[in-house]
Amino acid sequence: MGLPQGTTGSTMPRRQLGRQLRDLRNRAGMTTRVAAQQLEWSEAKIWRIETGQTSLRSLDVEAMCKVYGAPPELLEPLTALARDTKARGWWTAYGDVIPEGFEVYIGLEEAAARLFTYENELVPGLLQTEGYTRAVLTAAHPELSTDEVDRRVRLRQARQALVTRADAPLRLDVLLNEPVLLRRIGSATVAAEQLDHLRRMCDLPNVRIRLVPMDCGYHDGMNSGRFVLLEFPEVQSGELPEPPVVYVEAFTGPIYLDKEPETTRFRTAFASIETVTVDARAGIEDVRASLP
């Protein structure tokens, strides 16, 4: 399934605008509480804006710039960003079946240049076959109707075009716990198809899959749990780079981390886990050979 090109929806403009408004507030020496009082808003609204969780009107940006004493030359680019926060990404067509908070991740994934992921339980979504995805969704969400499952499957398949597109495909670095290969999800046919697909993906120049053997002993993934670290493209001279983001899929909902100490810690964990890994090809082929 193809994926519309050249759109990241409102995710990146919201994050960029929120970060710049947070910097302006900090430079003005204001806490979120003081800023909320000055603007006659709630602190929660300030937090949602600064973390890129909501779109913003140009008038709101003007009000914030006035309260923060922002330089006049910043007003035009910030209001332009505010207009971009209302853009709609291709995935909004699946809004009725996207889990709460996950649309932010899809927008980040769409904009990323490279993705590092450690997975200890399931094949990562970008590498799943249709049958595997359907088996996972059916088991994890028995309350979903057949139509809802179908739409979630199509959404995940559409996301995978990032990896196989001809123009600047996403670079994907995966550290996969060996039990993921052994865990039976769906029928034997589904398992075989998934293993065959993983083996083919190993041969793509932009995909690197490493296996964490069961006998490797302790590694940092035992503390970190599953996570995704997203890096974004380099920018032109004079533009602010988009900082990396860590996505953690917690049981109660997604967590997004972008402070430098946080992302550095996960980057260090990824590098540490990688030291105990082996190339995934042989392991995939061995497990595949054991299936009917």
The 8 nearest C-alpha neighbors of each residue, nearest first, counted from 0:
[[1, 157, 156, 2, 160, 153, 159, 158],
 [2, 0, 160, 157, 3, 164, 158, 156],
 [1, 3, 157, 160, 4, 0, 158, 161],
 [4, 2, 89, 1, 5, 6, 88, 157],
 [3, 5, 6, 2, 7, 1, 89, 109],
 [6, 4, 7, 3, 110, 109, 8, 2],
 [7, 5, 8, 4, 88, 3, 89, 109],
 [6, 8, 106, 88, 109, 110, 9, 10],
 [88, 9, 7, 87, 86, 6, 10, 106],
 [8, 10, 84, 86, 12, 85, 11, 13],
 [11, 9, 106, 13, 12, 8, 103, 14],
 [10, 12, 14, 13, 9, 15, 7, 107],
 [13, 11, 15, 84, 14, 9, 10, 80],
 [14, 12, 51, 84, 16, 10, 11, 15],
 [15, 13, 51, 11, 17, 12, 16, 18],
 [16, 14, 12, 18, 17, 13, 11, 19],
 [17, 15, 13, 19, 18, 14, 12, 20],
 [49, 18, 16, 14, 20, 51, 48, 15],
 [17, 19, 21, 15, 16, 20, 49, 14],
 [18, 20, 22, 16, 21, 17, 23, 15],
 [19, 21, 23, 17, 22, 18, 16, 24],
 [20, 22, 24, 18, 19, 23, 49, 17],
 [23, 21, 19, 25, 20, 24, 26, 18],
 [22, 24, 20, 26, 21, 25, 67, 27],
 [25, 23, 27, 21, 22, 26, 29, 67],
 [24, 26, 28, 22, 27, 23, 29, 21],
 [27, 25, 23, 28, 24, 22, 29, 67],
 [26, 28, 24, 25, 29, 67, 23, 68],
 [29, 27, 25, 26, 24, 30, 23, 67],
 [30, 28, 27, 24, 25, 33, 34, 31],
 [29, 31, 32, 33, 34, 28, 25, 24],
 [30, 32, 34, 33, 35, 42, 29, 45],
 [31, 33, 35, 30, 34, 42, 36, 29],
 [32, 34, 36, 30, 35, 31, 29, 37],
 [35, 33, 31, 37, 36, 32, 29, 38],
 [34, 36, 40, 32, 38, 42, 33, 37],
 [37, 35, 39, 33, 34, 38, 32, 40],
 [36, 38, 34, 35, 39, 33, 66, 40],
 [37, 39, 35, 40, 36, 34, 63, 62],
 [40, 38, 36, 37, 35, 41, 34, 42],
 [41, 39, 35, 38, 36, 44, 42, 45],
 [40, 42, 43, 44, 35, 45, 39, 36],
 [43, 41, 45, 44, 35, 32, 31, 46],
 [42, 44, 46, 41, 45, 47, 40, 48],
 [45, 43, 47, 41, 46, 42, 48, 40],
 [44, 46, 42, 48, 43, 47, 49, 31],
 [45, 47, 43, 49, 44, 48, 50, 42],
 [48, 46, 52, 44, 50, 45, 49, 53],
 [49, 47, 45, 51, 17, 46, 50, 53],
 [17, 50, 48, 46, 51, 47, 21, 18],
 [49, 51, 47, 48, 52, 17, 46, 14],
 [52, 50, 14, 13, 48, 17, 49, 53],
 [51, 53, 47, 50, 48, 13, 54, 49],
 [54, 52, 51, 48, 47, 55, 13, 84],
 [55, 53, 84, 85, 13, 81, 56, 52],
 [54, 56, 81, 84, 53, 59, 57, 60],
 [57, 55, 59, 58, 81, 60, 82, 54],
 [56, 58, 78, 60, 59, 81, 61, 55],
 [59, 57, 61, 56, 60, 62, 78, 55],
 [60, 58, 62, 56, 61, 57, 63, 55],
 [59, 61, 57, 63, 62, 58, 64, 78],
 [60, 62, 58, 64, 59, 63, 65, 57],
 [61, 63, 59, 65, 60, 64, 58, 66],
 [64, 62, 60, 66, 65, 61, 67, 59],
 [63, 65, 69, 67, 61, 62, 66, 68],
 [64, 66, 68, 62, 63, 67, 61, 69],
 [65, 67, 63, 64, 68, 62, 37, 38],
 [68, 66, 64, 65, 69, 27, 24, 63],
 [69, 67, 65, 66, 64, 70, 27, 23],
 [68, 70, 64, 67, 71, 65, 23, 73],
 [69, 71, 72, 73, 68, 74, 64, 65],
 [72, 70, 73, 74, 69, 75, 64, 68],
 [71, 73, 70, 74, 75, 76, 69, 77],
 [74, 72, 71, 70, 75, 76, 77, 69],
 [73, 75, 77, 71, 72, 76, 78, 61],
 [74, 76, 78, 77, 73, 79, 72, 71],
 [77, 75, 79, 78, 73, 74, 80, 72],
 [78, 76, 80, 74, 79, 75, 73, 81],
 [77, 79, 81, 57, 75, 80, 76, 74],
 [80, 78, 76, 82, 81, 77, 75, 83],
 [81, 79, 83, 77, 78, 82, 12, 16],
 [82, 80, 78, 84, 79, 83, 55, 57],
 [81, 83, 79, 80, 84, 85, 78, 57],
 [82, 84, 80, 85, 81, 86, 12, 9],
 [85, 83, 9, 54, 81, 13, 12, 82],
 [84, 86, 83, 9, 54, 82, 87, 81],
 [87, 85, 9, 8, 83, 84, 88, 82],
 [86, 88, 8, 9, 85, 91, 89, 7],
 [8, 87, 89, 90, 7, 91, 6, 86],
 [90, 88, 91, 92, 3, 87, 8, 6],
 [89, 91, 92, 88, 93, 94, 154, 102],
 [92, 90, 94, 93, 89, 88, 87, 102],
 [91, 93, 90, 94, 89, 95, 88, 87],
 [94, 92, 91, 90, 95, 96, 97, 154],
 [95, 93, 91, 97, 96, 92, 90, 102],
 [94, 96, 93, 97, 92, 91, 98, 147],
 [97, 95, 94, 93, 151, 98, 147, 150],
 [96, 98, 94, 95, 93, 99, 101, 102],
 [99, 97, 101, 100, 96, 102, 95, 94],
 [100, 98, 101, 97, 102, 252, 253, 96],
 [99, 101, 102, 103, 98, 253, 252, 104],
 [100, 102, 104, 103, 98, 99, 97, 105],
 [101, 103, 105, 104, 100, 106, 97, 99],
 [104, 102, 101, 106, 105, 100, 10, 107],
 [103, 105, 107, 101, 106, 102, 108, 246],
 [106, 104, 108, 102, 107, 103, 109, 101],
 [105, 107, 109, 103, 10, 7, 104, 108],
 [108, 106, 104, 110, 109, 105, 111, 103],
 [107, 109, 105, 111, 110, 106, 104, 229],
 [108, 110, 106, 107, 111, 7, 105, 161],
 [109, 111, 107, 108, 7, 106, 231, 112],
 [112, 110, 231, 108, 230, 113, 109, 107],
 [111, 113, 231, 232, 169, 230, 170, 110],
 [114, 112, 170, 230, 111, 169, 171, 229],
 [113, 115, 229, 171, 228, 172, 170, 230],
 [116, 114, 172, 228, 227, 173, 171, 229],
 [117, 115, 227, 173, 226, 228, 174, 118],
 [116, 118, 174, 225, 226, 173, 175, 227],
 [119, 117, 225, 175, 120, 116, 174, 176],
 [118, 120, 176, 225, 175, 121, 179, 117],
 [119, 121, 179, 118, 122, 176, 178, 225],
 [122, 120, 179, 123, 119, 118, 182, 180],
 [121, 123, 127, 124, 126, 179, 118, 120],
 [124, 122, 126, 125, 121, 127, 118, 116],
 [123, 125, 127, 126, 122, 155, 132, 159],
 [124, 126, 159, 123, 127, 158, 155, 162],
 [127, 125, 124, 123, 122, 128, 197, 159],
 [128, 126, 124, 125, 131, 132, 122, 123],
 [129, 127, 131, 130, 193, 132, 126, 196],
 [128, 130, 132, 131, 133, 152, 127, 156],
 [129, 131, 133, 128, 132, 189, 134, 185],
 [130, 132, 134, 128, 133, 129, 189, 127],
 [133, 131, 135, 129, 134, 130, 127, 136],
 [132, 134, 130, 136, 131, 135, 137, 129],
 [135, 133, 131, 185, 137, 132, 136, 138],
 [136, 134, 132, 138, 133, 137, 139, 131],
 [137, 135, 139, 133, 138, 134, 140, 132],
 [136, 138, 134, 140, 141, 135, 139, 133],
 [139, 137, 135, 136, 140, 141, 134, 133],
 [138, 140, 136, 137, 135, 141, 134, 142],
 [141, 139, 142, 137, 136, 138, 143, 135],
 [142, 140, 137, 143, 138, 139, 136, 144],
 [141, 143, 140, 144, 137, 139, 138, 145],
 [144, 142, 141, 140, 147, 148, 145, 137],
 [143, 145, 147, 146, 148, 142, 141, 149],
 [144, 146, 148, 147, 149, 143, 150, 137],
 [147, 145, 149, 144, 148, 150, 143, 151],
 [148, 146, 144, 150, 149, 145, 143, 151],
 [147, 149, 145, 151, 146, 150, 152, 143],
 [150, 148, 146, 152, 147, 151, 145, 153],
 [149, 151, 153, 147, 152, 148, 154, 146],
 [152, 150, 154, 148, 153, 149, 96, 147],
 [151, 153, 149, 155, 150, 154, 148, 156],
 [154, 152, 156, 150, 151, 155, 157, 149],
 [153, 155, 151, 157, 152, 156, 150, 158],
 [156, 154, 158, 152, 157, 153, 151, 159],
 [155, 157, 153, 159, 158, 154, 152, 0],
 [158, 156, 154, 155, 159, 0, 160, 2],
 [159, 157, 155, 160, 156, 161, 154, 125],
 [160, 158, 125, 161, 156, 157, 162, 155],
 [159, 161, 163, 162, 158, 164, 157, 2],
 [162, 160, 159, 169, 164, 168, 163, 158],
 [163, 161, 169, 168, 160, 159, 164, 170],
 [162, 164, 160, 161, 168, 165, 159, 169],
 [163, 165, 168, 160, 166, 161, 162, 167],
 [166, 164, 168, 167, 163, 162, 161, 160],
 [165, 167, 164, 168, 163, 161, 169, 4],
 [168, 166, 165, 169, 164, 112, 170, 161],
 [169, 167, 162, 164, 161, 166, 163, 165],
 [168, 170, 162, 112, 161, 113, 171, 167],
 [171, 169, 113, 205, 206, 114, 112, 168],
 [170, 172, 206, 114, 113, 169, 205, 207],
 [173, 171, 115, 207, 206, 208, 114, 116],
 [174, 172, 208, 116, 117, 115, 175, 209],
 [175, 173, 117, 209, 210, 208, 116, 118],
 [176, 174, 210, 118, 211, 173, 117, 209],
 [175, 177, 211, 119, 178, 179, 210, 118],
 [176, 178, 179, 212, 211, 180, 210, 213],
 [179, 177, 181, 180, 176, 182, 213, 120],
 [180, 178, 182, 177, 181, 120, 121, 176],
 [181, 179, 178, 177, 182, 286, 283, 194],
 [180, 182, 178, 179, 183, 286, 177, 190],
 [181, 183, 179, 180, 178, 184, 121, 120],
 [184, 182, 181, 185, 190, 186, 187, 180],
 [185, 183, 182, 134, 190, 131, 186, 135],
 [184, 186, 134, 189, 183, 190, 131, 187],
 [185, 187, 189, 188, 190, 184, 183, 134],
 [186, 188, 190, 189, 191, 185, 290, 291],
 [187, 189, 191, 186, 190, 192, 185, 291],
 [188, 190, 186, 192, 187, 191, 130, 185],
 [191, 189, 187, 193, 188, 192, 194, 186],
 [192, 190, 188, 194, 193, 189, 187, 195],
 [191, 193, 195, 189, 190, 194, 196, 188],
 [194, 192, 196, 190, 191, 195, 128, 189],
 [195, 193, 197, 191, 196, 192, 287, 198],
 [196, 194, 192, 198, 193, 197, 191, 199],
 [195, 197, 193, 199, 194, 198, 192, 200],
 [198, 196, 200, 194, 199, 195, 193, 201],
 [197, 199, 195, 201, 196, 200, 280, 194],
 [200, 198, 196, 201, 197, 202, 195, 203],
 [199, 201, 197, 202, 203, 198, 196, 206],
 [202, 200, 198, 199, 203, 207, 206, 208],
 [201, 203, 200, 199, 204, 198, 206, 207],
 [202, 204, 206, 200, 205, 201, 199, 207],
 [203, 205, 206, 202, 207, 201, 170, 200],
 [204, 206, 170, 203, 171, 207, 169, 168],
 [207, 205, 171, 203, 204, 170, 201, 172],
 [206, 208, 172, 201, 173, 171, 209, 205],
 [207, 209, 173, 279, 174, 172, 201, 206],
 [210, 208, 278, 279, 174, 277, 276, 173],
 [209, 211, 279, 175, 276, 277, 174, 176],
 [210, 212, 276, 176, 177, 175, 275, 213],
 [213, 211, 177, 215, 214, 210, 276, 176],
 [212, 214, 215, 177, 211, 178, 216, 176],
 [213, 215, 212, 216, 211, 217, 177, 275],
 [216, 214, 212, 213, 275, 217, 211, 218],
 [217, 215, 214, 218, 213, 275, 212, 211],
 [216, 218, 215, 219, 221, 220, 214, 275],
 [217, 219, 220, 272, 221, 216, 271, 275],
 [220, 218, 221, 222, 268, 272, 223, 271],
 [221, 219, 223, 222, 224, 218, 272, 268],
 [220, 222, 219, 223, 224, 218, 217, 119],
 [223, 221, 220, 219, 224, 218, 268, 225],
 [224, 222, 220, 221, 219, 225, 268, 226],
 [223, 225, 220, 222, 221, 226, 119, 118],
 [224, 226, 118, 117, 119, 223, 247, 227],
 [227, 225, 247, 117, 116, 246, 224, 228],
 [226, 228, 116, 246, 245, 115, 229, 117],
 [229, 227, 245, 115, 114, 244, 116, 246],
 [228, 230, 114, 244, 243, 113, 111, 245],
 [231, 229, 243, 113, 111, 112, 114, 228],
 [230, 232, 111, 112, 241, 243, 110, 113],
 [233, 231, 112, 234, 111, 230, 241, 110],
 [232, 234, 240, 231, 235, 241, 112, 230],
 [235, 233, 240, 238, 232, 236, 239, 237],
 [236, 234, 238, 237, 233, 239, 240, 232],
 [235, 237, 238, 234, 239, 233, 240, 232],
 [236, 238, 235, 239, 234, 240, 233, 241],
 [239, 237, 236, 235, 234, 240, 241, 233],
 [238, 240, 241, 237, 234, 236, 235, 242],
 [241, 239, 234, 242, 238, 233, 231, 232],
 [240, 242, 231, 239, 243, 15, 232, 230],
 [243, 241, 240, 244, 257, 230, 231, 259],
 [244, 242, 230, 229, 257, 231, 241, 262],
 [245, 243, 257, 229, 256, 228, 246, 242],
 [244, 246, 228, 256, 227, 255, 262, 229],
 [247, 245, 255, 227, 254, 226, 228, 244],
 [248, 246, 226, 254, 249, 253, 245, 255],
 [247, 249, 253, 252, 254, 246, 250, 226],
 [248, 250, 252, 251, 253, 247, 254, 225],
 [249, 251, 252, 248, 253, 247, 254, 225],
 [252, 250, 249, 253, 248, 254, 99, 247],
 [251, 253, 249, 250, 248, 254, 100, 99],
 [254, 252, 248, 249, 247, 100, 255, 101],
 [253, 255, 247, 246, 248, 256, 252, 249],
 [256, 254, 246, 245, 247, 253, 244, 257],
 [255, 257, 245, 244, 258, 261, 246, 254],
 [258, 256, 244, 262, 243, 259, 245, 261],
 [257, 259, 261, 260, 256, 262, 244, 242],
 [258, 260, 262, 261, 263, 257, 242, 243],
 [261, 259, 263, 258, 262, 264, 257, 265],
 [262, 260, 264, 258, 259, 263, 256, 265],
 [261, 263, 265, 259, 264, 260, 266, 257],
 [264, 262, 266, 260, 261, 265, 259, 267],
 [263, 265, 267, 261, 262, 266, 260, 268],
 [264, 266, 268, 262, 267, 263, 269, 261],
 [267, 265, 263, 269, 268, 264, 262, 270],
 [266, 268, 264, 270, 265, 269, 263, 271],
 [269, 267, 265, 271, 266, 270, 219, 272],
 [270, 268, 266, 272, 271, 267, 273, 265],
 [271, 269, 273, 267, 268, 272, 266, 274],
 [270, 272, 268, 273, 269, 274, 267, 219],
 [273, 271, 269, 274, 270, 218, 219, 275],
 [272, 274, 270, 276, 271, 275, 269, 174],
 [273, 275, 272, 271, 276, 270, 277, 218],
 [274, 276, 273, 272, 215, 211, 277, 218],
 [277, 275, 211, 273, 210, 274, 209, 212],
 [278, 276, 210, 209, 279, 211, 275, 212],
 [277, 279, 209, 280, 210, 208, 276, 281],
 [278, 280, 209, 210, 282, 281, 208, 283],
 [279, 281, 283, 282, 278, 198, 284, 201],
 [282, 280, 284, 283, 279, 285, 278, 286],
 [281, 283, 285, 279, 284, 280, 286, 210],
 [282, 284, 280, 286, 281, 285, 287, 279],
 [283, 285, 287, 281, 282, 286, 288, 280],
 [286, 284, 282, 288, 287, 283, 281, 289],
 [285, 287, 289, 283, 288, 284, 282, 181],
 [286, 288, 284, 289, 285, 290, 283, 194],
 [289, 287, 285, 286, 290, 284, 291, 283],
 [288, 290, 286, 287, 285, 291, 284, 191],
 [291, 289, 287, 288, 191, 286, 187, 190],
 [290, 289, 187, 288, 191, 188, 287, 190]]
